[in-house]
């Protein structure tokens, strides 16, 4: 059996679909399955069982002899939540329990970290383990992810194979439930469909033009491909960046969405809210050399390829993967 936590969420449900495509059906999906708005993310997928996240550790102790691999993608990801206790419980303590169980039962583990750990990027965007203690995340979510990365690196006992994945700006199908936390592409599509135009933040830095702020956008299909590669290779335990490796501007993003919708580009710039200007990231770009050195062979979707597939094959018909 393969376990996927966070399986009703965005990346987790996409990973379940990718595993099904590879003919893996002996899956155990772990999440809080009480939310009706997330049900469509796992409806119609093939799996053995649904396990509530509150009971998962107990379930694992009773069924560990049947489990071959764990993808721990479940987490509280709301960057606007500022109650540290919530993140300490769900993102740190819970992940520590999963780690310890994997050590005890000899199970390989891939877990979700985040590029939010990099903060403003003062120390660059390298996944070198030596830089991780220096990082200064900007919110409790990022702090919790960095805290667990640090904890994992300090452990004398570790799963025989493990990998932490620092997700950059992931986008793609199955994020209808995320509301304001959904990727910019999702909001861009809906805004353009409703108004014919798109609003972007104006730049407040002389180094960047309006809409020239840059992010590393990575398509969720690429994320799932990396997860499968790690599951199959089970070598070179480490924390890895997972982005496209190429920063693109928000203007590029908007143009890609307009192009996929076959509409003329129509962008309006608005001031970045004053309360977030001093913490606004103008540039992120994953250094992907470590994953490449570990043998990952596949090219990543370009922004235009990923957005085109997302808009035409999912958003335009409100379809799921």
Steps between C-alpha positions, in 0.01 A plus 500: 500500500599859434375762746425858393418751774327818394334288232185713482706814443651651189840334457402182686198429280707564187760253625226239550393553137859467381544179700180363347636584154805288586266213601547544875159435653591359842493845656397627840379861497539698822333835566209674669222370277222707657525790253245467217693750282798259485304183424529537122881489535492129580164397354546236231861423588608145579624427853465245778395716794437847638651568842426809708823686577422496873511120498782452251786439745296236681401349164866491393604315815235238426571468126868585457582154363288576192646845425784547250525881473365817660445837332431744782350801320234595752557834672338825602606729214315826569763776490249749646457297820717638782423261785832321549334229709299373203814461290700349787232234540418417135827574317767422759379261772285291264785474247736393778259217586496389136882512485540295819254240372693473173821446698339238724344303215772546237286699260626747236360852523453801274360806677391847394716794597461841336685781328329723757796403719722732292329820616619798298781292352778673691702178488403403148292201395746213533384180669843451656441364849753740650287805413179370658579625855558850358161536330244756621145408392247783490198327659415222747433256215852548362645485851328167567636349179852619575473378859420151381780504240745596774364234732529232229861589428587475870363148546745218563232251397343551158300292252729295276389735221341838547458822303356841588367696203509880508204574275524832321188658339307187404195541277260269320169312525317400819540831684140619464451463876793726597326835463738793540793261555468352149773573246505829309409317177172388653405852604624644170278266300190586703573872496557508125187293433290737711650838403711449189808629684740419781639703789863467608691669778700803401872478577629709789861413429711692246659169396176360359240646260128468575410133466869417475512335841628145449405160641595141433170351385495119478223290348353237730555226240874561534470482878330160479763374255774587749310321777481183289869524414593518868271211587664283238863606553512515884853637497671821615291597802488880527290814492440602139368809326204429276437780255541540126844652550404807298346818639230664288321833536138551591464672164613173338246311709217732403594484132500119516149493647367747241663294225348176628158670510558644150444855622704820460725595790333756729690572822430772758751571778396582857709598803631218717325537840716708731488244781678234292740710292797456732458121489418464134720258304619643169695194392505124564679237294576143602855377468422156355857372474470257795197319357668485162815357658284237672405378154163658428484486118182677390466857366246725670201659329557856390260755647315520168470121472380454856253788497369395160428147621348623827269756336388299198468154655387581853390855582294557185276203584540502879660157471711309747809286456 
